[in-house]
Amino acid sequence: MATHNELGKKGEQLAVDFLLKNNYNIMARNYRFDKAEVDIIAQKEDILAIVEVKTRSSVDFGNPQDFVKPKQIKNLVKAVDEYVTANNL
């Protein structure tokens, strides 16, 4: 496995650990719909948290949040809408 893939998996696991520590239930990981993949869907009471993990070893190339583009956000919204509908949430 390539180093960047390993870093990404480690970042996702850190995010899951953080959510679990804060009493969220992990509903889905790597949920795919159409062209989108949602890294983590978690729930705590009436809060549904949609998490896109962007792991970087440094900020030399920019902040992680700057790498989520509008088209990706649009696709994520479609995927989450499908997840909510399919799971009667």
Gaussian input, Z-matrix of N, CA and C with variables (Angstrom, degrees):
# hf/3-21g

backbone

0 1
 N
 C     1     B1
 C     2     B2     1     A1
 N     3     B3     2     A2     1     D1
 C     4     B4     3     A3     2     D2
 C     5     B5     4     A4     3     D3
 N     6     B6     5     A5     4     D4
 C     7     B7     6     A6     5     D5
 C     8     B8     7     A7     6     D6
 N     9     B9     8     A8     7     D7
 C    10    B10     9     A9     8     D8
 C    11    B11    10    A10     9     D9
 N    12    B12    11    A11    10    D10
 C    13    B13    12    A12    11    D11
 C    14    B14    13    A13    12    D12
 N    15    B15    14    A14    13    D13
 C    16    B16    15    A15    14    D14
 C    17    B17    16    A16    15    D15
 N    18    B18    17    A17    16    D16
 C    19    B19    18    A18    17    D17
 C    20    B20    19    A19    18    D18
 N    21    B21    20    A20    19    D19
 C    22    B22    21    A21    20    D20
 C    23    B23    22    A22    21    D21
 N    24    B24    23    A23    22    D22
 C    25    B25    24    A24    23    D23
 C    26    B26    25    A25    24    D24
 N    27    B27    26    A26    25    D25
 C    28    B28    27    A27    26    D26
 C    29    B29    28    A28    27    D27
 N    30    B30    29    A29    28    D28
 C    31    B31    30    A30    29    D29
 C    32    B32    31    A31    30    D30
 N    33    B33    32    A32    31    D31
 C    34    B34    33    A33    32    D32
 C    35    B35    34    A34    33    D33
 N    36    B36    35    A35    34    D34
 C    37    B37    36    A36    35    D35
 C    38    B38    37    A37    36    D36
 N    39    B39    38    A38    37    D37
 C    40    B40    39    A39    38    D38
 C    41    B41    40    A40    39    D39
 N    42    B42    41    A41    40    D40
 C    43    B43    42    A42    41    D41
 C    44    B44    43    A43    42    D42
 N    45    B45    44    A44    43    D43
 C    46    B46    45    A45    44    D44
 C    47    B47    46    A46    45    D45
 N    48    B48    47    A47    46    D46
 C    49    B49    48    A48    47    D47
 C    50    B50    49    A49    48    D48
 N    51    B51    50    A50    49    D49
 C    52    B52    51    A51    50    D50
 C    53    B53    52    A52    51    D51
 N    54    B54    53    A53    52    D52
 C    55    B55    54    A54    53    D53
 C    56    B56    55    A55    54    D54
 N    57    B57    56    A56    55    D55
 C    58    B58    57    A57    56    D56
 C    59    B59    58    A58    57    D57
 N    60    B60    59    A59    58    D58
 C    61    B61    60    A60    59    D59
 C    62    B62    61    A61    60    D60
 N    63    B63    62    A62    61    D61
 C    64    B64    63    A63    62    D62
 C    65    B65    64    A64    63    D63
 N    66    B66    65    A65    64    D64
 C    67    B67    66    A66    65    D65
 C    68    B68    67    A67    66    D66
 N    69    B69    68    A68    67    D67
 C    70    B70    69    A69    68    D68
 C    71    B71    70    A70    69    D69
 N    72    B72    71    A71    70    D70
 C    73    B73    72    A72    71    D71
 C    74    B74    73    A73    72    D72
 N    75    B75    74    A74    73    D73
 C    76    B76    75    A75    74    D74
 C    77    B77    76    A76    75    D75
 N    78    B78    77    A77    76    D76
 C    79    B79    78    A78    77    D77
 C    80    B80    79    A79    78    D78
 N    81    B81    80    A80    79    D79
 C    82    B82    81    A81    80    D80
 C    83    B83    82    A82    81    D81
 N    84    B84    83    A83    82    D82
 C    85    B85    84    A84    83    D83
 C    86    B86    85    A85    84    D84
 N    87    B87    86    A86    85    D85
 C    88    B88    87    A87    86    D86
 C    89    B89    88    A88    87    D87
 N    90    B90    89    A89    88    D88
 C    91    B91    90    A90    89    D89
 C    92    B92    91    A91    90    D90
 N    93    B93    92    A92    91    D91
 C    94    B94    93    A93    92    D92
 C    95    B95    94    A94    93    D93
 N    96    B96    95    A95    94    D94
 C    97    B97    96    A96    95    D95
 C    98    B98    97    A97    96    D96
 N    99    B99    98    A98    97    D97
 C   100   B100    99    A99    98    D98
 C   101   B101   100   A100    99    D99
 N   102   B102   101   A101   100   D100
 C   103   B103   102   A102   101   D101
 C   104   B104   103   A103   102   D102
 N   105   B105   104   A104   103   D103
 C   106   B106   105   A105   104   D104
 C   107   B107   106   A106   105   D105
 N   108   B108   107   A107   106   D106
 C   109   B109   108   A108   107   D107
 C   110   B110   109   A109   108   D108
 N   111   B111   110   A110   109   D109
 C   112   B112   111   A111   110   D110
 C   113   B113   112   A112   111   D111
 N   114   B114   113   A113   112   D112
 C   115   B115   114   A114   113   D113
 C   116   B116   115   A115   114   D114
 N   117   B117   116   A116   115   D115
 C   118   B118   117   A117   116   D116
 C   119   B119   118   A118   117   D117
 N   120   B120   119   A119   118   D118
 C   121   B121   120   A120   119   D119
 C   122   B122   121   A121   120   D120
 N   123   B123   122   A122   121   D121
 C   124   B124   123   A123   122   D122
 C   125   B125   124   A124   123   D123
 N   126   B126   125   A125   124   D124
 C   127   B127   126   A126   125   D125
 C   128   B128   127   A127   126   D126
 N   129   B129   128   A128   127   D127
 C   130   B130   129   A129   128   D128
 C   131   B131   130   A130   129   D129
 N   132   B132   131   A131   130   D130
 C   133   B133   132   A132   131   D131
 C   134   B134   133   A133   132   D132
 N   135   B135   134   A134   133   D133
 C   136   B136   135   A135   134   D134
 C   137   B137   136   A136   135   D135
 N   138   B138   137   A137   136   D136
 C   139   B139   138   A138   137   D137
 C   140   B140   139   A139   138   D138
 N   141   B141   140   A140   139   D139
 C   142   B142   141   A141   140   D140
 C   143   B143   142   A142   141   D141
 N   144   B144   143   A143   142   D142
 C   145   B145   144   A144   143   D143
 C   146   B146   145   A145   144   D144
 N   147   B147   146   A146   145   D145
 C   148   B148   147   A147   146   D146
 C   149   B149   148   A148   147   D147
 N   150   B150   149   A149   148   D148
 C   151   B151   150   A150   149   D149
 C   152   B152   151   A151   150   D150
 N   153   B153   152   A152   151   D151
 C   154   B154   153   A153   152   D152
 C   155   B155   154   A154   153   D153
 N   156   B156   155   A155   154   D154
 C   157   B157   156   A156   155   D155
 C   158   B158   157   A157   156   D156
 N   159   B159   158   A158   157   D157
 C   160   B160   159   A159   158   D158
 C   161   B161   160   A160   159   D159
 N   162   B162   161   A161   160   D160
 C   163   B163   162   A162   161   D161
 C   164   B164   163   A163   162   D162
 N   165   B165   164   A164   163   D163
 C   166   B166   165   A165   164   D164
 C   167   B167   166   A166   165   D165
 N   168   B168   167   A167   166   D166
 C   169   B169   168   A168   167   D167
 C   170   B170   169   A169   168   D168
 N   171   B171   170   A170   169   D169
 C   172   B172   171   A171   170   D170
 C   173   B173   172   A172   171   D171
 N   174   B174   173   A173   172   D172
 C   175   B175   174   A174   173   D173
 C   176   B176   175   A175   174   D174
 N   177   B177   176   A176   175   D175
 C   178   B178   177   A177   176   D176
 C   179   B179   178   A178   177   D177
 N   180   B180   179   A179   178   D178
 C   181   B181   180   A180   179   D179
 C   182   B182   181   A181   180   D180
 N   183   B183   182   A182   181   D181
 C   184   B184   183   A183   182   D182
 C   185   B185   184   A184   183   D183
 N   186   B186   185   A185   184   D184
 C   187   B187   186   A186   185   D185
 C   188   B188   187   A187   186   D186
 N   189   B189   188   A188   187   D187
 C   190   B190   189   A189   188   D188
 C   191   B191   190   A190   189   D189
 N   192   B192   191   A191   190   D190
 C   193   B193   192   A192   191   D191
 C   194   B194   193   A193   192   D192
 N   195   B195   194   A194   193   D193
 C   196   B196   195   A195   194   D194
 C   197   B197   196   A196   195   D195
 N   198   B198   197   A197   196   D196
 C   199   B199   198   A198   197   D197
 C   200   B200   199   A199   198   D198
 N   201   B201   200   A200   199   D199
 C   202   B202   201   A201   200   D200
 C   203   B203   202   A202   201   D201
 N   204   B204   203   A203   202   D202
 C   205   B205   204   A204   203   D203
 C   206   B206   205   A205   204   D204
 N   207   B207   206   A206   205   D205
 C   208   B208   207   A207   206   D206
 C   209   B209   208   A208   207   D207
 N   210   B210   209   A209   208   D208
 C   211   B211   210   A210   209   D209
 C   212   B212   211   A211   210   D210
 N   213   B213   212   A212   211   D211
 C   214   B214   213   A213   212   D212
 C   215   B215   214   A214   213   D213
 N   216   B216   215   A215   214   D214
 C   217   B217   216   A216   215   D215
 C   218   B218   217   A217   216   D216
 N   219   B219   218   A218   217   D217
 C   220   B220   219   A219   218   D218
 C   221   B221   220   A220   219   D219
 N   222   B222   221   A221   220   D220
 C   223   B223   222   A222   221   D221
 C   224   B224   223   A223   222   D222
 N   225   B225   224   A224   223   D223
 C   226   B226   225   A225   224   D224
 C   227   B227   226   A226   225   D225
 N   228   B228   227   A227   226   D226
 C   229   B229   228   A228   227   D227
 C   230   B230   229   A229   228   D228
 N   231   B231   230   A230   229   D229
 C   232   B232   231   A231   230   D230
 C   233   B233   232   A232   231   D231
 N   234   B234   233   A233   232   D232
 C   235   B235   234   A234   233   D233
 C   236   B236   235   A235   234   D234
 N   237   B237   236   A236   235   D235
 C   238   B238   237   A237   236   D236
 C   239   B239   238   A238   237   D237
 N   240   B240   239   A239   238   D238
 C   241   B241   240   A240   239   D239
 C   242   B242   241   A241   240   D240
 N   243   B243   242   A242   241   D241
 C   244   B244   243   A243   242   D242
 C   245   B245   244   A244   243   D243
 N   246   B246   245   A245   244   D244
 C   247   B247   246   A246   245   D245
 C   248   B248   247   A247   246   D246
 N   249   B249   248   A248   247   D247
 C   250   B250   249   A249   248   D248
 C   251   B251   250   A250   249   D249
 N   252   B252   251   A251   250   D250
 C   253   B253   252   A252   251   D251
 C   254   B254   253   A253   252   D252
 N   255   B255   254   A254   253   D253
 C   256   B256   255   A255   254   D254
 C   257   B257   256   A256   255   D255
 N   258   B258   257   A257   256   D256
 C   259   B259   258   A258   257   D257
 C   260   B260   259   A259   258   D258
 N   261   B261   260   A260   259   D259
 C   262   B262   261   A261   260   D260
 C   263   B263   262   A262   261   D261
 N   264   B264   263   A263   262   D262
 C   265   B265   264   A264   263   D263
 C   266   B266   265   A265   264   D264

   B1=1.4509
   B2=1.5302
   B3=1.3098
   B4=1.4638
   B5=1.5257
   B6=1.3138
   B7=1.4653
   B8=1.5210
   B9=1.3530
   B10=1.4641
   B11=1.5252
   B12=1.3416
   B13=1.4652
   B14=1.5268
   B15=1.3216
   B16=1.4662
   B17=1.5236
   B18=1.3317
   B19=1.4613
   B20=1.5228
   B21=1.3222
   B22=1.4623
   B23=1.5220
   B24=1.3243
   B25=1.4721
   B26=1.5248
   B27=1.3221
   B28=1.4636
   B29=1.5299
   B30=1.3250
   B31=1.4614
   B32=1.5176
   B33=1.3293
   B34=1.4656
   B35=1.5241
   B36=1.3321
   B37=1.4646
   B38=1.5232
   B39=1.3233
   B40=1.4700
   B41=1.5249
   B42=1.3299
   B43=1.4642
   B44=1.5278
   B45=1.3286
   B46=1.4715
   B47=1.5246
   B48=1.3188
   B49=1.4678
   B50=1.5268
   B51=1.3280
   B52=1.4673
   B53=1.5290
   B54=1.3194
   B55=1.4657
   B56=1.5278
   B57=1.3224
   B58=1.4640
   B59=1.5257
   B60=1.3188
   B61=1.4664
   B62=1.5300
   B63=1.3331
   B64=1.4573
   B65=1.5290
   B66=1.3360
   B67=1.4637
   B68=1.5261
   B69=1.3177
   B70=1.4629
   B71=1.5201
   B72=1.3199
   B73=1.4570
   B74=1.5222
   B75=1.3079
   B76=1.4590
   B77=1.5249
   B78=1.3231
   B79=1.4616
   B80=1.5374
   B81=1.3304
   B82=1.4677
   B83=1.5238
   B84=1.3184
   B85=1.4713
   B86=1.5183
   B87=1.3195
   B88=1.4656
   B89=1.5291
   B90=1.3310
   B91=1.4672
   B92=1.5228
   B93=1.3247
   B94=1.4664
   B95=1.5250
   B96=1.3192
   B97=1.4606
   B98=1.5154
   B99=1.3132
   B100=1.4567
   B101=1.5297
   B102=1.3283
   B103=1.4684
   B104=1.5233
   B105=1.3126
   B106=1.4713
   B107=1.5220
   B108=1.3217
   B109=1.4605
   B110=1.5198
   B111=1.3300
   B112=1.4614
   B113=1.5193
   B114=1.3209
   B115=1.4618
   B116=1.5251
   B117=1.3319
   B118=1.4674
   B119=1.5242
   B120=1.3219
   B121=1.4599
   B122=1.5193
   B123=1.3215
   B124=1.4662
   B125=1.5189
   B126=1.3345
   B127=1.4613
   B128=1.5189
   B129=1.3258
   B130=1.4613
   B131=1.5159
   B132=1.3259
   B133=1.4585
   B134=1.5264
   B135=1.3232
   B136=1.4671
   B137=1.5329
   B138=1.3240
   B139=1.4673
   B140=1.5248
   B141=1.3211
   B142=1.4543
   B143=1.5250
   B144=1.3236
   B145=1.4647
   B146=1.5239
   B147=1.3202
   B148=1.4542
   B149=1.5211
   B150=1.3241
   B151=1.4627
   B152=1.5276
   B153=1.3159
   B154=1.4652
   B155=1.5214
   B156=1.3178
   B157=1.4616
   B158=1.5286
   B159=1.3140
   B160=1.4643
   B161=1.5209
   B162=1.3106
   B163=1.4586
   B164=1.5208
   B165=1.3031
   B166=1.4630
   B167=1.5231
   B168=1.3152
   B169=1.4635
   B170=1.5177
   B171=1.3329
   B172=1.4650
   B173=1.5278
   B174=1.3167
   B175=1.4668
   B176=1.5330
   B177=1.3217
   B178=1.4661
   B179=1.5278
   B180=1.3214
   B181=1.4654
   B182=1.5217
   B183=1.3128
   B184=1.4593
   B185=1.5102
   B186=1.3039
   B187=1.4642
   B188=1.5225
   B189=1.3210
   B190=1.4687
   B191=1.5251
   B192=1.3249
   B193=1.4598
   B194=1.5300
   B195=1.3147
   B196=1.4616
   B197=1.5282
   B198=1.3236
   B199=1.4546
   B200=1.5301
   B201=1.3195
   B202=1.4615
   B203=1.5255
   B204=1.3109
   B205=1.4622
   B206=1.5307
   B207=1.3363
   B208=1.4721
   B209=1.5295
   B210=1.3237
   B211=1.4708
   B212=1.5248
   B213=1.3294
   B214=1.4616
   B215=1.5242
   B216=1.3151
   B217=1.4667
   B218=1.5215
   B219=1.3344
   B220=1.4665
   B221=1.5280
   B222=1.3321
   B223=1.4664
   B224=1.5283
   B225=1.3298
   B226=1.4639
   B227=1.5241
   B228=1.3254
   B229=1.4704
   B230=1.5259
   B231=1.3237
   B232=1.4685
   B233=1.5288
   B234=1.3231
   B235=1.4667
   B236=1.5207
   B237=1.3181
   B238=1.4678
   B239=1.5239
   B240=1.3316
   B241=1.4622
   B242=1.5230
   B243=1.3234
   B244=1.4645
   B245=1.5270
   B246=1.3221
   B247=1.4658
   B248=1.5272
   B249=1.3182
   B250=1.4697
   B251=1.5284
   B252=1.3253
   B253=1.4642
   B254=1.5269
   B255=1.3239
   B256=1.4668
   B257=1.5243
   B258=1.3296
   B259=1.4658
   B260=1.5229
   B261=1.3260
   B262=1.4741
   B263=1.5208
   B264=1.3191
   B265=1.4666
   B266=1.5176
   A1=108.57
   A2=116.27
   A3=121.19
   A4=110.56
   A5=115.80
   A6=121.74
   A7=111.83
   A8=117.37
   A9=119.04
   A10=111.68
   A11=117.59
   A12=120.42
   A13=110.78
   A14=116.24
   A15=120.67
   A16=110.47
   A17=116.78
   A18=120.95
   A19=110.34
   A20=116.70
   A21=121.04
   A22=112.27
   A23=116.81
   A24=120.59
   A25=110.97
   A26=116.34
   A27=120.30
   A28=110.11
   A29=116.50
   A30=120.71
   A31=111.99
   A32=116.72
   A33=120.25
   A34=110.89
   A35=117.11
   A36=119.73
   A37=110.93
   A38=117.77
   A39=120.74
   A40=110.81
   A41=116.46
   A42=120.44
   A43=110.75
   A44=117.08
   A45=121.19
   A46=110.16
   A47=116.86
   A48=120.69
   A49=111.08
   A50=116.74
   A51=121.46
   A52=110.51
   A53=116.60
   A54=120.39
   A55=111.00
   A56=117.41
   A57=120.83
   A58=111.20
   A59=116.44
   A60=121.41
   A61=111.09
   A62=116.04
   A63=121.53
   A64=112.32
   A65=115.25
   A66=123.80
   A67=115.42
   A68=117.28
   A69=120.69
   A70=108.51
   A71=116.53
   A72=122.38
   A73=107.00
   A74=117.14
   A75=120.98
   A76=107.10
   A77=115.65
   A78=121.53
   A79=111.10
   A80=116.21
   A81=120.36
   A82=109.66
   A83=114.19
   A84=121.15
   A85=107.41
   A86=115.60
   A87=122.03
   A88=112.12
   A89=115.09
   A90=121.74
   A91=109.07
   A92=115.84
   A93=120.72
   A94=110.86
   A95=113.65
   A96=120.86
   A97=107.47
   A98=115.91
   A99=121.66
   A100=109.63
   A101=118.46
   A102=121.21
   A103=112.82
   A104=116.98
   A105=120.05
   A106=111.76
   A107=113.89
   A108=121.35
   A109=107.26
   A110=115.71
   A111=121.70
   A112=106.60
   A113=116.52
   A114=120.09
   A115=111.95
   A116=116.90
   A117=120.55
   A118=109.28
   A119=115.49
   A120=121.90
   A121=105.38
   A122=115.63
   A123=121.03
   A124=109.37
   A125=115.56
   A126=120.00
   A127=110.61
   A128=114.01
   A129=122.27
   A130=105.85
   A131=115.59
   A132=121.98
   A133=108.70
   A134=118.84
   A135=120.03
   A136=112.86
   A137=116.89
   A138=121.59
   A139=109.15
   A140=115.95
   A141=121.49
   A142=106.78
   A143=116.84
   A144=121.92
   A145=109.41
   A146=115.14
   A147=122.20
   A148=106.42
   A149=116.85
   A150=120.34
   A151=110.50
   A152=115.33
   A153=122.90
   A154=105.86
   A155=116.52
   A156=120.94
   A157=109.56
   A158=115.78
   A159=122.77
   A160=106.55
   A161=116.63
   A162=121.47
   A163=109.89
   A164=115.36
   A165=121.39
   A166=108.55
   A167=116.30
   A168=119.93
   A169=110.87
   A170=116.86
   A171=121.89
   A172=107.97
   A173=116.73
   A174=120.28
   A175=111.02
   A176=116.59
   A177=120.98
   A178=112.62
   A179=116.60
   A180=120.33
   A181=112.27
   A182=117.85
   A183=121.38
   A184=112.05
   A185=114.69
   A186=121.62
   A187=110.35
   A188=117.80
   A189=120.74
   A190=113.46
   A191=118.15
   A192=120.76
   A193=112.35
   A194=117.51
   A195=120.73
   A196=112.61
   A197=117.03
   A198=121.04
   A199=113.03
   A200=117.65
   A201=121.41
   A202=105.91
   A203=115.62
   A204=122.25
   A205=111.19
   A206=117.62
   A207=121.44
   A208=114.04
   A209=118.11
   A210=120.05
   A211=110.79
   A212=117.06
   A213=120.29
   A214=109.93
   A215=117.16
   A216=120.60
   A217=109.98
   A218=117.21
   A219=121.63
   A220=110.58
   A221=116.94
   A222=120.65
   A223=111.63
   A224=117.31
   A225=120.78
   A226=110.82
   A227=116.58
   A228=120.45
   A229=109.95
   A230=117.85
   A231=121.08
   A232=110.93
   A233=116.28
   A234=120.65
   A235=111.31
   A236=116.34
   A237=120.11
   A238=110.28
   A239=117.26
   A240=120.56
   A241=110.13
   A242=116.91
   A243=121.07
   A244=110.75
   A245=117.44
   A246=121.59
   A247=110.48
   A248=116.38
   A249=121.26
   A250=110.20
   A251=116.91
   A252=121.04
   A253=111.13
   A254=116.78
   A255=121.31
   A256=112.66
   A257=116.86
   A258=121.02
   A259=113.31
   A260=116.17
   A261=121.90
   A262=112.62
   A263=116.48
   A264=120.56
   A265=110.75
   D1=137.86
   D2=-179.46
   D3=-66.32
   D4=151.66
   D5=-177.42
   D6=-57.93
   D7=-41.42
   D8=-179.17
   D9=-65.94
   D10=-32.28
   D11=176.29
   D12=-67.50
   D13=-40.80
   D14=178.28
   D15=-63.51
   D16=-41.51
   D17=178.01
   D18=-62.70
   D19=-42.28
   D20=178.40
   D21=-61.96
   D22=-44.31
   D23=178.30
   D24=-63.62
   D25=-39.29
   D26=178.23
   D27=-64.51
   D28=-41.68
   D29=177.71
   D30=-62.04
   D31=-42.91
   D32=178.05
   D33=-63.10
   D34=-41.48
   D35=179.56
   D36=-65.45
   D37=-39.07
   D38=176.27
   D39=-61.17
   D40=-40.24
   D41=178.46
   D42=-64.94
   D43=-43.40
   D44=177.58
   D45=-61.42
   D46=-45.92
   D47=179.42
   D48=-59.39
   D49=-41.74
   D50=178.56
   D51=-62.52
   D52=-45.80
   D53=-179.55
   D54=-63.56
   D55=-44.54
   D56=178.84
   D57=-61.86
   D58=-41.90
   D59=178.48
   D60=-61.04
   D61=-28.78
   D62=-179.47
   D63=-99.81
   D64=25.10
   D65=171.85
   D66=66.54
   D67=28.81
   D68=172.14
   D69=-90.34
   D70=148.09
   D71=171.05
   D72=-96.28
   D73=132.49
   D74=177.38
   D75=-83.17
   D76=114.61
   D77=-177.32
   D78=-88.36
   D79=-36.90
   D80=-179.14
   D81=-158.27
   D82=150.22
   D83=173.13
   D84=-128.10
   D85=137.82
   D86=178.77
   D87=54.30
   D88=45.27
   D89=178.55
   D90=-71.38
   D91=125.51
   D92=-178.08
   D93=-110.96
   D94=137.51
   D95=172.03
   D96=-149.67
   D97=126.54
   D98=179.03
   D99=54.17
   D100=-117.58
   D101=-177.74
   D102=-98.75
   D103=4.17
   D104=-173.51
   D105=-110.46
   D106=152.81
   D107=170.38
   D108=-132.75
   D109=124.10
   D110=176.88
   D111=-96.06
   D112=122.41
   D113=-175.86
   D114=-62.78
   D115=-50.36
   D116=-176.65
   D117=-142.98
   D118=133.78
   D119=169.35
   D120=-119.10
   D121=121.80
   D122=-176.39
   D123=-131.87
   D124=154.86
   D125=-179.53
   D126=-135.49
   D127=140.39
   D128=174.29
   D129=-139.28
   D130=110.72
   D131=-175.29
   D132=53.71
   D133=-120.92
   D134=-177.53
   D135=-97.10
   D136=15.65
   D137=178.77
   D138=-101.78
   D139=124.74
   D140=173.60
   D141=-106.37
   D142=115.22
   D143=-177.71
   D144=-100.55
   D145=125.83
   D146=177.51
   D147=-107.54
   D148=120.08
   D149=-171.59
   D150=-120.10
   D151=122.59
   D152=171.68
   D153=-107.02
   D154=114.90
   D155=-175.87
   D156=-93.15
   D157=126.68
   D158=174.70
   D159=-124.13
   D160=103.88
   D161=-176.45
   D162=-99.13
   D163=131.61
   D164=177.94
   D165=-130.28
   D166=144.79
   D167=176.84
   D168=-82.39
   D169=-17.45
   D170=175.66
   D171=-159.38
   D172=169.52
   D173=177.82
   D174=-98.10
   D175=17.32
   D176=-179.71
   D177=-56.96
   D178=-32.81
   D179=-178.36
   D180=-101.71
   D181=8.15
   D182=178.93
   D183=118.34
   D184=171.85
   D185=179.80
   D186=-80.75
   D187=143.58
   D188=-177.88
   D189=-54.65
   D190=-41.00
   D191=-177.16
   D192=-63.50
   D193=-21.08
   D194=179.10
   D195=-75.44
   D196=-8.41
   D197=-177.64
   D198=-99.74
   D199=5.59
   D200=173.89
   D201=-97.99
   D202=106.86
   D203=-174.06
   D204=-87.34
   D205=158.09
   D206=-179.25
   D207=-53.38
   D208=-40.51
   D209=179.18
   D210=-64.28
   D211=-39.10
   D212=177.76
   D213=-65.16
   D214=-41.35
   D215=177.89
   D216=-60.76
   D217=-44.06
   D218=178.91
   D219=-59.34
   D220=-44.65
   D221=178.81
   D222=-66.38
   D223=-37.86
   D224=177.55
   D225=-63.51
   D226=-41.20
   D227=178.86
   D228=-61.54
   D229=-42.82
   D230=177.47
   D231=-61.37
   D232=-43.60
   D233=-179.53
   D234=-64.05
   D235=-42.96
   D236=-179.96
   D237=-67.16
   D238=-39.07
   D239=176.91
   D240=-59.12
   D241=-43.41
   D242=177.75
   D243=-63.71
   D244=-43.12
   D245=179.89
   D246=-61.08
   D247=-46.79
   D248=-179.40
   D249=-62.34
   D250=-44.19
   D251=179.75
   D252=-65.23
   D253=-47.84
   D254=-177.49
   D255=-64.64
   D256=-27.84
   D257=-177.47
   D258=-105.82
   D259=12.71
   D260=177.26
   D261=50.14
   D262=46.37
   D263=179.82
   D264=-95.15

